[in-house]
Amino acid sequence: MPNNNSRPAPGDELYTTVDQDQFDDLMDLTGQQVAQVVLWDDSMAAALESTAAPNADDLADDPANTSEAGGAVADTIFDLDLYLKDGVYFELYGVQFYPSLDSEPLTGYDTVQAHLRALIQEGLWLDDLGVDEEDGLVLILCRRRTPLLYVPAGAWYLDEWDELPDDSPDSQQDEDQDDDQDND
């Protein structure tokens, strides 16, 4: 698991919605290749859920807190650090991973991690952005303009990186990808 020191410090602003000016600024980031992702095995949403619920087993037993696949909602909600090649990264909180607009989210940490690793090894780009019905940010990750993953975020933070995190078991890095590959 990555070091929790990389979580936003008090005073850093987490955004939960996207206004038009932010959206326009974020659109400048589209077309960039994903350099690395770090999938956190403990999300802030799951931590909040476990402190708010008297018994975590009660959440799994309540049909309102389960996905159609039968797993607890916590099995579909993750935190993700997404590093773009040009030196910007997103800290994304409460994200889900949808392979298509009409699919259920991927479930399980190991499944999501393996899926991300496979996508990055083949090359993955932040090709587009969207906004959901609650004005939340949605990243659209593609290869050759074909959407492969829709990633809505409950909260997000944007910053610059100078150095990628070490290659820990929870991160996937695209070291073999040719920087000159065309995303068109």
C-alpha positions in Angstrom: 0.0 0.0 0.0 1.3 3.5 -0.8 2.4 5.7 2.0 -0.6 7.6 3.4 1.5 10.8 3.5 0.7 11.4 -0.1 -3.0 12.1 0.8 -4.0 15.7 0.7 -2.7 17.8 3.5 -5.1 19.9 5.6 -5.9 23.0 3.6 -5.5 21.3 0.2 -8.8 21.6 -1.6 -10.7 18.5 -2.7 -13.3 19.1 -5.3 -16.5 17.2 -5.5 -18.0 19.0 -8.5 -16.7 20.6 -11.7 -17.8 24.0 -12.8 -17.4 25.2 -16.4 -14.1 27.0 -15.8 -12.6 24.0 -14.2 -13.9 21.8 -16.9 -12.3 24.0 -19.6 -9.0 24.0 -17.8 -9.1 20.2 -17.3 -9.8 19.7 -21.0 -6.3 21.0 -21.6 -5.1 17.7 -20.0 -6.9 15.4 -22.5 -4.8 13.6 -25.0 -2.1 12.8 -22.5 -0.8 9.3 -21.9 -1.2 7.8 -18.5 2.3 7.2 -17.1 1.3 5.3 -13.9 -1.5 4.6 -11.6 -1.6 3.8 -7.9 -4.7 2.0 -6.7 -5.2 2.3 -3.0 -6.3 -0.9 -1.2 -8.1 1.2 1.4 -10.3 4.0 0.2 -11.4 7.0 2.1 -15.0 6.2 1.3 -14.6 2.7 2.9 -12.9 4.2 5.9 -15.8 6.7 6.4 -18.3 3.9 5.8 -16.7 1.7 8.4 -16.7 4.5 11.1 -20.3 5.5 10.3 -21.7 1.9 10.5 -21.9 0.2 13.8 -21.1 -3.2 12.1 -19.5 -3.5 8.7 -21.3 -6.9 8.2 -24.6 -5.1 8.4 -23.7 -3.1 5.3 -23.0 -6.2 3.3 -26.3 -7.7 4.5 -28.3 -4.7 3.4 -29.4 -5.1 -0.3 -29.2 -1.3 -0.7 -25.4 -1.5 -0.1 -24.6 -4.3 -2.6 -24.0 -4.4 -6.3 -25.8 -6.7 -8.7 -22.7 -8.8 -8.7 -23.4 -9.5 -5.0 -20.4 -7.7 -3.5 -20.5 -4.9 -1.0 -20.3 -1.4 -2.5 -16.9 -1.1 -0.9 -15.7 -3.7 -3.3 -16.4 -1.3 -6.2 -15.2 2.0 -4.7 -11.5 2.8 -4.6 -9.0 5.7 -4.4 -6.6 6.2 -7.3 -3.6 8.3 -8.1 -3.4 8.8 -11.9 -0.1 10.2 -13.2 0.0 11.7 -16.7 3.2 11.8 -18.8 3.4 15.6 -18.9 3.8 15.9 -15.1 0.3 16.3 -13.8 -1.5 13.8 -11.5 -5.0 13.4 -10.2 -5.7 12.1 -6.7 -9.1 10.6 -7.2 -11.3 9.5 -4.3 -14.4 7.3 -4.3 -13.9 6.2 -7.9 -15.5 3.3 -9.7 -14.3 1.7 -12.9 -16.9 1.1 -15.7 -15.6 -0.7 -18.8 -18.6 0.8 -20.8 -21.4 3.2 -20.1 -24.0 0.4 -19.8 -21.9 -2.0 -17.6 -21.7 -2.5 -13.9 -18.5 -1.3 -12.2 -15.6 -3.6 -11.8 -15.5 -5.3 -8.4 -12.7 -6.3 -6.2 -9.3 -4.8 -5.6 -7.4 -7.6 -7.4 -9.7 -7.4 -10.4 -9.4 -3.7 -10.8 -5.7 -3.7 -10.2 -5.2 -6.4 -12.9 -7.4 -4.6 -15.3 -5.5 -1.3 -14.9 -2.2 -3.1 -15.2 -3.2 -4.7 -18.5 -4.6 -1.4 -19.9 -1.5 0.6 -19.1 0.9 -2.1 -20.5 -0.9 -1.6 -23.8 -1.0 2.2 -23.6 -3.8 4.3 -22.0 -4.7 7.9 -22.5 -6.8 10.4 -20.8 -8.8 11.1 -23.9 -11.8 12.9 -22.7 -13.6 14.1 -19.6 -17.3 14.2 -18.7 -19.5 15.4 -15.9 -22.1 13.2 -14.3 -25.7 14.2 -13.3 -24.4 15.6 -10.0 -21.6 17.7 -11.8 -19.0 15.2 -10.6 -15.8 14.6 -12.7 -15.7 11.6 -15.0 -12.3 10.6 -16.6 -12.6 8.7 -19.9 -9.5 6.5 -20.5 -9.0 5.4 -24.0 -6.6 3.7 -26.5 -6.7 5.0 -30.0 -9.8 7.0 -29.2 -11.7 3.9 -28.1 -13.1 4.3 -24.6 -11.9 1.5 -22.3 -12.7 2.8 -18.9 -15.1 5.4 -17.5 -13.9 6.6 -14.1 -16.3 8.8 -12.1 -14.8 10.4 -9.0 -16.5 11.3 -5.8 -13.8 13.8 -5.0 -10.5 14.8 -6.7 -7.4 16.9 -6.3 -5.0 17.9 -9.1 -1.3 18.6 -8.7 2.1 18.3 -10.5 4.6 15.5 -10.0 8.4 15.7 -10.4 9.1 12.0 -9.9 6.9 9.0 -10.2 6.3 7.0 -7.0 8.5 3.9 -6.6 7.2 0.8 -8.3 5.3 -0.7 -5.4 3.0 -3.7 -5.7 0.0 -1.3 -5.8 1.3 0.7 -8.8 1.5 -0.1 -12.4 4.0 1.7 -14.6 4.3 1.8 -18.3 8.1 1.6 -18.7 8.0 -0.2 -22.1 5.5 2.1 -23.8 6.9 4.1 -26.7 6.3 7.8 -26.0 5.8 8.4 -29.7 2.8 6.0 -30.1 0.0 7.9 -31.7 -3.4 7.9 -29.9 -5.4 8.8 -33.0 
